[in-house]
Amino acid sequence: MDINPNAPVSARHQITINAPIETVWQLLTDIDQWPTWNAHISAATLAGPMQPGSIFRWKANGTGIFSTLQTVEPHRHLSWTGKVIGTHAIHTWDLEPIGDAVVVTTAESFEGWLVRLTKGMMQTTLDTSLVAWLDNLKRKAEDKL
């Protein structure tokens, strides 16, 4: 699964993390623990196994989000869809091992009536959020070494 390239708001960001791919994958897929390393997430609960179709509820920057896992390819790719009032999101994570490091690419698209009304603000929010998420993931994964 990939983001919607025709969505009114989308972003793709990348970072290199100097940690084993297993560590990065574990941090990404232990959804209940996201609040312990990502300050923008205040709550997260996965209601089921880490597999397509499982749902999770989480709160990011004060907004409650209902998400459904779409793709789970261990140590390689993770994606989900999410819904918030007036917004439908697709979020993806791709991991590529490079020697002892991992190149992590995350992308997200937003569409819906609220996105069309607040496109500029939503674009800034999305870019800021993805960069912060990558920075927090890098810090936590590298701290585990």
QUIHUCOR-V551635 format. One record per backbone hydrogen bond with DSSP energy under -0.5 kcal/mol. CO is the residue of the C=O (numbers start at 1). NH is the residue of the N-H. If there is no record, write none. Layout:
# QUIHUCOR-V551635
[[CO | NH] [CO | NH]]
This chain:
# QUIHUCOR-V551635
[[3 | 5] [4 | 7] [9 | 110] [11 | 108] [13 | 106] [15 | 17] [15 | 104] [17 | 19] [17 | 102] [20 | 23] [20 | 24] [21 | 25] [22 | 26] [23 | 27] [24 | 28] [25 | 29] [26 | 30] [29 | 31] [30 | 33] [31 | 34] [33 | 36] [33 | 37] [34 | 37] [34 | 38] [37 | 39] [38 | 41] [40 | 42] [40 | 61] [43 | 59] [45 | 47] [45 | 57] [46 | 48] [47 | 55] [49 | 51] [51 | 54] [54 | 69] [55 | 47] [56 | 67] [57 | 45] [58 | 65] [59 | 42] [59 | 43] [60 | 63] [62 | 64] [63 | 60] [65 | 58] [65 | 67] [66 | 83] [67 | 56] [68 | 81] [69 | 53] [71 | 79] [72 | 74] [73 | 76] [73 | 77] [76 | 95] [77 | 73] [78 | 93] [79 | 70] [79 | 71] [80 | 91] [81 | 68] [82 | 89] [83 | 66] [84 | 87] [86 | 114] [86 | 115] [87 | 84] [88 | 111] [89 | 82] [90 | 109] [91 | 80] [92 | 107] [93 | 78] [94 | 105] [96 | 103] [98 | 101] [101 | 98] [102 | 17] [102 | 104] [103 | 96] [103 | 105] [104 | 15] [105 | 94] [106 | 13] [107 | 92] [108 | 11] [109 | 90] [110 | 9] [111 | 88] [112 | 116] [113 | 117] [114 | 118] [116 | 119] [118 | 122] [119 | 123] [120 | 124] [121 | 125] [122 | 126] [123 | 127] [124 | 128] [125 | 129] [126 | 130] [127 | 131] [128 | 132] [129 | 133] [130 | 134] [131 | 135] [132 | 136] [133 | 137] [134 | 138] [135 | 139] [136 | 140] [137 | 141] [138 | 142] [139 | 143] [140 | 144] [142 | 145]]
